């Protein structure tokens, strides 16, 4: 099987996201903050981790445009909704200078977005294990989590 060049895959992924965004723009049920965050990421062309848009940058632009400025917590919830409800592949980066949110358009973007989530899952499991070491849930997951940690 021949592998497509990254530029082609990236453009293809960007087009797929753009199609999905076009569908969502007319969604009357979408919460206002969800739509505002989605539109801000689109306007900034936040395709790929190198184009991540920070919460502060979003808020600055909303202020400059004279529109409602959403709070940090509402923006984070909107990103969660865009991912979990609307299936938009939005990654985040916590490392300057590219901290912020972006549309995932490559395997590298996806891996960068998933890495901190995996670490958070492992950390949460360690806490659950301390709080409830004899629970059936902990016993069922113990071996699986240990295997996953070893793979990392």
Steps between C-alpha positions, in 0.01 A plus 500: 500500500644837405495772757359839408721803564422685823398815310230302315373331816496834679307669218256207487445516877460876485235464229311236701499728805390794287204297368398409856535863611280613211228262620526625858487871417129467423426279804230687694539278807870575554571695818615858439841454663561176307426680174710804598804284578457297181470815289803658669713192427378510140570872461851454638558202266609295800577192291787312663683535828728775368190719458355443849284784629512582871201589714653844561530558124135401449389736775716782367348467153143489635571819697649666191193397297267638770320170552434292810822379664469146633670400825781244511280230649229546236762478222643178645148355524432605141812318380386191694157525334649550154704184550247277674169614350595633157794267428740779408863392539626785717835457669663713763855592580617627839852586390589855392524646244235274344270470799132493420247308293524381140333272247690169478604443139789253524612196697762720668229743614292212632790349693588838651137548608463148642828483695389720796158330506662160543714631785188642664316168465789312664516756780125476563520123511777517762274725711201267461720206600604677822145606582333168424764224470256209541236616254406274210562789263862535616560124481362482145712788376822438695662263251386693197630830634834344595539368144419839353746674731773255397429576133563867565 
